């Protein structure tokens, strides 16, 4: 992890559907909670909240300042507008520096685009986009990596067990779960034709969508799956 990610928030009294007023004033409503902290409605400037969300995502700690006190927190959910993708709401969970946290981080293929399989004209597709890990806040990585040099011929695949280990990071996902597979382009095209679709990596869509509740003051929106109070 690089530079510290910081976010200043202040308590708010505007709740429910009235939070639309806050958004019009350039603020993003949020809630902060923890094992020793009751859920507290807060707000931050849209610029600061967007920056924290963009840099931290759900897998990095944020130095959260509330009422002059700074605590470590992680973004547990973020609600985005379905069209413009502007941030509408954040949920932040306070964590302790010396306590292990569990979260998901992206998976990358080492040498993506230049693996032996791709150089040979084969197609490399990821089956999953993230892996569940456990680590102290200071050890949380930006991503976990699988060795792309092992992807050579059609049928080759890598599993969670092939993810490169990092000091202080425990991988929680099923070690036998397949992460990436190599395909012959013709075989992949035939499979997609048979399915009546076109080649796409659906896990990218799944990473953006879930079945969470809408943010404060919002009605459920089609295609907006990252919503949560």
N, C-alpha and C positions, 0 to 999 in steps of 0.2 A: 504494500500500500504506500502511496506517495504522500503528498501534502495532506494536512488535516482538513477535514470537511466540516465546516461550521455553519450553524443555523441559529439565529436569534428568534425566539418566539415570545409572545406575550399572551396572558390569559384573555379570554373573550367571554362576553356575556350574551352575545348574539348567537342564537341556536336555531335548529330546525330550518324551515324554508327561508327564514330571514337572512341566512348566510349569503344569499344571492346579492344582498346589499354589499357585503364585504368584498365579494368578487368584483363588483362594479367599481369599488374603491381601490382595486389593485392589491387585495389581500387574499390569501389562501387559508381557509379554515383547516384546522388539524386537531388531533387529539393525542395526548401523551399519556402513557400508562406504564405500569411496571409492577413487580411483585410487592414493592413497598410504596407504591404510588397509585392512588385512585385515579381513574380516568379523568383527565383534566382537559377541557376544551381550550384550545389556544389558536393563535393565528400568526402568520408570517407574511412578509411582503411576497408578492408573486415572484419577483426577480430572485429573491433569496431562496424561496422554496423550490423553484424550478432548478436552480443551480445545484442545490443539495441533492435533489432527486436524480438529476442527470449524472452527477459525479459519484454518488453513493449507491444508487439503485437499492436493491434489497440485500446486498451482500457486503456492505461496508458500514463501519460505525460513523456516526455524526456527533460532533461535539455540540450538544444542544444547550443553549443558554436560556433559562427561564427565571425571571425574578432575581437576576443577579447571580444565580447559581448555575454552574456548568455541570452537565451530566453526559454520559455516553448513551447514545440511543441508536436503534436501527429502524429503518423504515420497513414496516410490516406490510403495508398496502398503500397504493396510490390510485386515486380515481382520476381518469383523464377524460376530457371531452371526446366523444366518439368521432368527431370530424376533424377538428383543429388540433386535437391531442394536447390541449392545454391542461395544466394541472388544476384540479378542482378541490382535492382533499387529500390529506396525508394522515396516516396512523403511525405513530412512533412508539417503539417499545424501549424503555430505559433498561440498559444492561450494565453489568459491573465489569471492570477491567480484568479482575482475577477470576471470573466465572466463564465457563465454556458456553458458547452460543451455537445454535444449530441454524443453518440457513442453506440457500442454494446459490451456486455460482455457475457462470457459463463454462461450457466445455469448448476448447479450441483444439484443432488438429495442427500439430507442428508441421510447418511447411505447407499449409493449406494452399492449394492451387499448384503446388510443385511436388506433390507426392509421386512416387514411381508409377502408381496406377494412373494418375491424371496425365503424366507425361506420355503414357502409353495409349492415351485416348479413352481411358475408362472413366466411369462416373463414380464419384465418392459422395455418399449421402449420409448425413448424420440422422440417427434414429431419435436421439434425445438431445436437447440443447443445454440442459443444466444437470448438475449432480449435487446431491445433498451432502453437506460436510458439517463437521463440528470442530471448533477451534476457539482459542481465546480471541477477543476482539482484535488484539494487535497482530495476530497471525492470519487473519482472514485475507485470502488472496483475491486478486482481480479475476482470475480464472484458473481452471485446471486444464491440463494438456494431455493429449494422447499422442504417441509417437507415429507420425505420418509415414516414416520410412518403412513401417511394417505393412503398409497398404501397397501391394504389388500387383496381384492378379485378381480377376473376377472371383467373387466368393470370399475373399479375405475380409475379415471383420475384426473389430476391437471391442472389448467389453469394458465395463467399469473397472475391472481388475487390472486393465492395461493403463489406467490413468497414472501419470507420473506422480509419485509421492512427493509431498512437500513437508518440511519439518513442522511439527506442531499442528498438523491438519489431519483429522480422521475422516475418512470417506464413509458415509453412512448408507449410501445406495447399495442395492443388490449387486455384488461383484460380477454376477453372470449376465447382468443386463447389457444388451448390445448397444454400443454407442455409435458406431459407424460401420458401413458396409460398402464394398466395392461391387459395381455392377457393369455388365456389358451394356453399352448404350442401346443396342438393338433389343436386348432382353427387357430392359427397363421400359422402352417405348412400347413393346408388345404387351407388357403387364399393365401399363397405363391405358392402352387402347382397350384392353379386355375389361378394364374397370370403368371405361367410359369417361376417363378424365385425362388430365395432362400431368406431366411430371411436376411435382412440387414437394417442398419439404414442409409437411404439415406441422412439424414440431415448432416451427417458427411462429405459426399462428397460435398454437397451443400455449406458447410462452407468453403471449400477449393477452390471452383470454382465460377466464375462470368462471366460477359460479359464485361470486361474492355479492354482497349487498350493495345498493347504491349509496353514494355519499349523502351527507346531511343536505336536506332541502332539494334533493334531486329525485326524479322519477327514473325507474330503470330504463336504460337506453340500449337499443339493439347494437351489438358489436362492442359494447363497453363492458369488458369483463374484469377490469382491474379495480372495481369500485368496492369500497368498504369504509365504514365509519371510522 
